[in-house]
Amino acid sequence: MKTIIITLLLPFLFFSKILAQPAPLPQKIDKYKVIDSVVYIITYKLTFIRDIRTTNSDNEIVVLEIGRNYSKSYSKTLFDADSVAAEWIKNRAKAIPWAKKNVPIADIYKDHKKKNCKVIFRSILSGPVYQYEEKTNLMNWSIQAEKKKFLAYSCQKATTNFRGREYEAWFTTDIPLHEGPWKFAGLPGLILFVNDKQDHYIF
């Protein structure tokens, strides 16, 4: 099965908590541009703490699609909400239901040739209200000698300090893709596990 990475070219709504109530319809749902074909699809379970004043954690599935020229990391909950909303629109609904839970609101596109990363904040079938670009090689990794297995793959440890957080990643050269979830990339193999040292974010 071959999936196409698309970029939605729609006006974005910014949100932090989605209410369980109908939302206005976007004006268009057919404006997109095919930028690459997906070769690999990797899914990660993300456990994160939304409010560091509590110990309550939340879970999300993050999907990483890797093509020959681009990769895209995004929330499965938001993707599913897009799919449901698109069906409502096809059935001539005048409003669409919003998701009942908080979801990560950023789609991360990495351009392998230009070596830059585009971060797009959006809502259901909408966007962008805010986006920015930066280089993909901003993380200075230190590869460690320590090794262990994840998912039966032999992995090696790497650490980095990125924007105030210390991260520990485990990558495997058995899958020679220099990729990972979110903005993580640049190691000699696919990142199978990554967390910050305070365990606020665990992929």
C-alpha angles and dihedrals in degrees: 000000000000119000125196123227109224135190114217112222098199136121106271130226117209116220140165102184121025115216123218094245135101118279127209115265120256112243095239134021099176100066108109141123125222108227104168146346120252117245099172133026118195124179126204131192107228118202113188142165111233096190116032090201086074135043093227111127131199131204134221137168113236117199121208115197115190124196132171094267106016142029129201129202118193147153115271090208091058091044091052090048089053090053094050092046091050090055091050089052092049087054090054097252115173092214136017130226116249124223116271096221140054113267134185105264103201128095112201118208119187118196106208095196099047091035093224134125127220117204114198122188112204148146135225110323088339141099171232112338090151134013139157140179132224139161119283094220097065094113113085103206124203109204113216130205093236116111137183140153129269119180088350091302121122105240135189127212125245130176135199141170111226124177097331099321129099112220132195118201134184117208134179126217087200084081102044097203117126091216146106141162124296110356095332113123143117103083124122091256144017115300109236098175133020135165140162116247092251091053092234088133124028121176 
